[in-house]
Structure formats: C-alpha cells, structure tokens
Amino acid sequence: KESNDSERLDIDNGFILCPNHDKLFDKGFITFKKSGVVIVSDKIIRDLPKLNIADRLACELTYGNMEYLEWHRDEVFG
C-alpha cells in the first residue's frame, strides 16, 4: 500500500506466502532476514504453534526482494 506505481509493478516487490503467513507479514508480525529465514515478532512468539510458524521457515529471495524486505523490517515489522 506504500508503494509507488513503479514499485507495485516490480516483480521483486513480493513473494507468495500462504494466507496466514501473508497476513502476519502484512501486519508486521513476521519478516525475513536477507538469508530468507523468518524473523518472528516478540508479540506473537508464544503463539507460534497455533500460527503454524517454524523457525526453519524460509523464502528464497532475489537481491531485489532483499531491498524491499529491508524497508519492511525497518518500517512495518515490530
């Protein structure tokens, strides 16, 4: 929602997650390191089993993904 038109069309600005992980990502409860490994917010750490999040959850990222995720970690994740 914060993206300009060019960023909205950039194939590196997004990746496919299952619906529950996508919602957690959008709300800033999870994000990803440059390595693609999930980072979980302390706000939901005790709910991991219910949310189906394993510490081994990872995404394969492009260099472009990494740039967008840096913004997500700084501006959305909490």
TORFIDREN-946231 format. One record per residue: x, y negated, z of N, C-alpha, C in turn; residue in one letter; residue number from 0; chain. Coordinates in nm, 3 decimals, decimal comma. Example, Ala and Ser with C-alpha at 12.3 -4.5 7.8 and 13.67 -1.06 7.14 Angstrom:
// residues 2
REC      n.px      n.py      n.pz     ca.px     ca.py     ca.pz      c.px      c.py      c.pz   rest    nr   kette
REC     1,319     0,569     0,780     1,230     0,450     0,780     1,320     0,330     0,780      a     0       A
REC     1,285     0,225     0,708     1,367     0,106     0,714     1,290    -0,003     0,787      s     1       A
// end
This chain:
// residues 78
REC      n.px      n.py      n.pz     ca.px     ca.py     ca.pz      c.px      c.py      c.pz   rest    nr   kette
REC     0,082     0,121     0,000     0,000     0,000     0,000     0,085    -0,126     0,000      k     0       A
REC     0,210    -0,115     0,043     0,300    -0,229     0,049     0,379    -0,248    -0,081      e     1       A
REC     0,367    -0,155    -0,174     0,447    -0,156    -0,296     0,397    -0,257    -0,398      s     2       A
REC     0,492    -0,310    -0,476     0,452    -0,392    -0,590     0,419    -0,299    -0,706      n     3       A
REC     0,373    -0,352    -0,819     0,330    -0,269    -0,932     0,442    -0,178    -0,982      d     4       A
REC     0,562    -0,229    -0,989     0,675    -0,150    -1,037     0,704    -0,033    -0,942      s     5       A
REC     0,700    -0,061    -0,812     0,726     0,044    -0,713     0,616     0,150    -0,712      e     6       A
REC     0,492     0,108    -0,736     0,380     0,203    -0,740     0,397     0,304    -0,852      r     7       A
REC     0,458     0,262    -0,962     0,475     0,350    -1,077     0,607     0,426    -1,076      l     8       A
REC     0,693     0,397    -0,982     0,824     0,461    -0,972     0,808     0,605    -0,925      d     9       A
REC     0,857     0,700    -1,004     0,842     0,842    -0,969     0,917     0,879    -0,842      i    10       A
REC     1,012     0,799    -0,801     1,086     0,826    -0,679     1,013     0,776    -0,553      d    11       A
REC     0,906     0,702    -0,572     0,832     0,648    -0,459     0,718     0,743    -0,422      n    12       A
REC     0,756     0,858    -0,374     0,655     0,953    -0,328     0,701     1,096    -0,348      g    13       A
REC     0,639     1,183    -0,275     0,658     1,326    -0,292     0,536     1,395    -0,235      f    14       A
REC     0,516     1,517    -0,273     0,395     1,590    -0,237     0,409     1,655    -0,100      i    15       A
REC     0,314     1,625    -0,015     0,304     1,688     0,118     0,164     1,745     0,132      l    16       A
REC     0,148     1,843     0,219     0,014     1,894     0,245    -0,065     1,782     0,313      c    17       A
REC    -0,198     1,789     0,312    -0,279     1,678     0,365    -0,247     1,636     0,509      p    18       A
REC    -0,225     1,734     0,599    -0,198     1,692     0,737    -0,062     1,625     0,751      n    19       A
REC     0,039     1,672     0,681     0,170     1,607     0,685     0,167     1,471     0,616      h    20       A
REC     0,091     1,461     0,509     0,078     1,333     0,438     0,017     1,227     0,529      d    21       A
REC    -0,085     1,263     0,603    -0,150     1,169     0,694    -0,054     1,126     0,805      k    22       A
REC     0,020     1,223     0,860     0,118     1,192     0,964     0,227     1,100     0,911      l    23       A
REC     0,269     1,122     0,787     0,370     1,037     0,723     0,315     0,895     0,705      f    24       A
REC     0,194     0,885     0,650     0,134     0,754     0,627     0,116     0,674     0,757      d    25       A
REC     0,087     0,744     0,865     0,065     0,676     0,994     0,195     0,655     1,071      k    26       A
REC     0,308     0,702     1,016     0,437     0,677     1,078     0,474     0,774     1,189      g    27       A
REC     0,407     0,889     1,195     0,438     0,988     1,298     0,549     1,084     1,255      f    28       A
REC     0,571     1,095     1,125     0,685     1,171     1,075     0,750     1,092     0,963      i    29       A
REC     0,878     1,116     0,942     0,951     1,061     0,829     1,062     1,161     0,799      t    30       A
REC     1,152     1,126     0,710     1,257     1,219     0,671     1,393     1,151     0,669      f    31       A
REC     1,495     1,227     0,712     1,633     1,182     0,704     1,677     1,183     0,558      k    32       A
REC     1,793     1,124     0,530     1,848     1,128     0,395     1,871     1,271     0,347      k    33       A
REC     1,892     1,361     0,441     1,912     1,502     0,407     1,780     1,570     0,371      s    34       A
REC     1,668     1,505     0,398     1,537     1,562     0,370     1,473     1,630     0,489      g    35       A
REC     1,544     1,639     0,601     1,492     1,703     0,721     1,394     1,608     0,792      v    36       A
REC     1,287     1,665     0,843     1,183     1,587     0,910     1,236     1,524     1,039      v    37       A
REC     1,186     1,403     1,067     1,205     1,335     1,195     1,065     1,317     1,253      i    38       A
REC     1,047     1,358     1,375     0,915     1,351     1,439     0,915     1,242     1,546      v    39       A
REC     0,811     1,162     1,546     0,795     1,057     1,646     0,776     1,118     1,784      s    40       A
REC     0,833     1,054     1,885     0,813     1,097     2,023     0,665     1,096     2,061      d    41       A
REC     0,585     1,018     1,990     0,442     1,006     2,021     0,367     1,137     1,998      k    42       A
REC     0,419     1,224     1,912     0,348     1,349     1,882     0,431     1,473     1,910      i    43       A
REC     0,546     1,458     1,972     0,639     1,569     1,989     0,576     1,689     2,059      i    44       A
REC     0,491     1,667     2,158     0,432     1,781     2,228     0,317     1,846     2,150      r    45       A
REC     0,271     1,781     2,044     0,162     1,836     1,963     0,211     1,911     1,839      d    46       A
REC     0,340     1,933     1,827     0,396     1,996     1,707     0,330     2,129     1,672      l    47       A
REC     0,309     2,219     1,766     0,245     2,346     1,728     0,105     2,327     1,668      p    48       A
REC     0,027     2,236     1,725    -0,108     2,211     1,674    -0,105     2,147     1,536      k    49       A
REC    -0,001     2,068     1,509     0,009     1,995     1,383     0,083     2,073     1,275      l    50       A
REC     0,129     2,192     1,309     0,199     2,278     1,215     0,326     2,212     1,160      n    51       A
REC     0,404     2,157     1,250     0,530     2,093     1,210     0,644     2,171     1,275      i    52       A
REC     0,733     2,220     1,194     0,851     2,290     1,243     0,972     2,199     1,224      a    53       A
REC     1,071     2,213     1,311     1,189     2,129     1,298     1,271     2,164     1,174      d    54       A
REC     1,236     2,271     1,108     1,304     2,308     0,984     1,233     2,252     0,859      r    55       A
REC     1,122     2,180     0,880     1,051     2,118     0,769     1,145     2,023     0,696      l    56       A
REC     1,155     2,038     0,566     1,246     1,953     0,488     1,192     1,937     0,347      a    57       A
REC     1,230     1,829     0,284     1,195     1,800     0,145     1,324     1,782     0,066      c    58       A
REC     1,320     1,822    -0,058     1,433     1,795    -0,147     1,414     1,654    -0,202      e    59       A
REC     1,513     1,569    -0,180     1,500     1,428    -0,214     1,592     1,386    -0,328      l    60       A
REC     1,548     1,287    -0,403     1,633     1,222    -0,502     1,696     1,099    -0,435      t    61       A
REC     1,794     1,041    -0,501     1,855     0,918    -0,448     1,748     0,810    -0,433      y    62       A
REC     1,658     0,801    -0,531     1,550     0,702    -0,525     1,458     0,725    -0,407      g    63       A
REC     1,423     0,853    -0,378     1,342     0,883    -0,260     1,409     0,830    -0,135      n    64       A
REC     1,540     0,849    -0,127     1,614     0,810    -0,008     1,600     0,661     0,020      m    65       A
REC     1,600     0,581    -0,086     1,586     0,436    -0,068     1,448     0,400    -0,012      e    66       A
REC     1,344     0,462    -0,067     1,210     0,435    -0,016     1,194     0,486     0,127      y    67       A
REC     1,253     0,600     0,157     1,244     0,654     0,292     1,318     0,568     0,394      l    68       A
REC     1,423     0,503     0,351     1,493     0,411     0,442     1,396     0,301     0,485      e    69       A
REC     1,320     0,247     0,390     1,220     0,145     0,423     1,115     0,206     0,517      w    70       A
REC     1,068     0,326     0,486     0,967     0,391     0,569     1,017     0,411     0,712      h    71       A
REC     1,141     0,455     0,729     1,197     0,472     0,863     1,204     0,340     0,939      r    72       A
REC     1,239     0,232     0,868     1,254     0,101     0,934     1,122     0,031     0,960      d    73       A
REC     1,025     0,047     0,872     0,903    -0,033     0,878     0,778     0,042     0,924      e    74       A
REC     0,772     0,172     0,909     0,649     0,246     0,938     0,665     0,346     1,051      v    75       A
REC     0,775     0,417     1,051     0,796     0,525     1,149     0,805     0,469     1,290      f    76       A
REC     0,744     0,540     1,384     0,752     0,492     1,520     0,728     0,596     1,616      g    77       A
// end
